[in-house]
């Protein structure tokens, strides 16, 4: 995945073939904010403009700009995988939750 980071905010970058330009979508916000650019320099400048406009609107309306995450989510997996995870967790002396959390942390670290 192509991402861009600015001031602790992250954006997903994709090519828009219809417009022959790149589109960025700022992630993790309580609302939507996107931007467009023909090259990395233009994208970064537009990212900054779009983010600043979004943050200003949030300040004016008293809205928290970042989405809040509870730290909890449900995950549906096959009964067979659930059994394998439970057994693996018991073997290494951890909970299924700890084992899953470590695996997710490794995945995010590799993708970062």
Secondary structure, DSSP 8 states (H G I E B T S, - for coil): --EEEETTEEEEEEEETTTTEEEEEE-SBSS--EEEESSHHHHHHHHHHHHHHHHHHHHHHT--SB----S-------HHHHHHHHHHHHHHT--HHHHHHHHHHHHHHHH-
